[in-house]
Amino acid sequence: MDKKTEIKIGKNVRKIRIAKGKTQDYLAAKLQLNGCDLTRSAVAKIEAGQRHLYPDEIILISKILGVTCDEILNLD
């Protein structure tokens, strides 16, 4: 993924997470409970576009936040 795409996807994750009233700690804990070893720091890096998201992580984040993968991947 190019840097601009990673930044946009990270912003989408942050926007959705905040709209759902969830913290980075909450998202990290839910990811860990579902077998995805991401810390709060890793979530912060994702939201800042500093860490690549893998397809399985996108799917799990979408399930945790109750949105579609398309909403996370929206580049408009």
N, C-alpha and C positions, 0 to 999 in steps of 0.2 A: 504494500500500500504506500502511496506517496504521502508526504507530510501533511499536505492540505486536507486530504481525505481523513487521515487519522485525527487531525484537529477537529474537523466537522463532526465525525462520529463521537469523539470524546465530548464535544459540546452537547450533542444530542443526549448522550447518557446522563450528563449533569443536569440538563434541563428537565428531562423526564424524571430523574430521581428526586429533584427538588419539588417538581409539581406533585409527585406522589407523597411528599412529606417525609422522605426517607433520608437518613444520613449516610455518609460514606462508610461509617462503622457498621451500620445495619446491612448495607449491600455486601460488604466484605464478609461479614459473619454468615449471611445467607449463602453466599457463594461457597464458603468453606464447609458449611453444613451439607452442601450438595456435591462435595468432592472436588471443588475447584479451589486450589490453594492460592487465593489472592488476598493480600493484606489491604488495610485501609490505604496505605501508602501506594500500593499498586493501583487501586481504584482512582486515587488522586492523579497518578501519572496517566492513566487511561483518559480521564476527563480533561487533562491538559494536552492530550495528543502526544505524550512522551513515551507511551507504551503501546505496542501493537496488540490488537484484540484478535484472538483466534475464533474461528467459527463456533466451536463448542461454548466458548465464553459468551459470545453474542447471544446464542440461543438461551443459555441459562440466565443471563441478565434480563433478557426480554421476558422470560417466565417469571422471574422474581418481581420485576417491576410491572407485570401485567400489561405488556404492550407487545406489538408484533416486532419481528426482526426488521421489517421494512421501516418502522418508525425510528429504530436505532440507526439504520443504514441510510436514512433519508439525506440526500446530498443537495436538496433544493435550498 
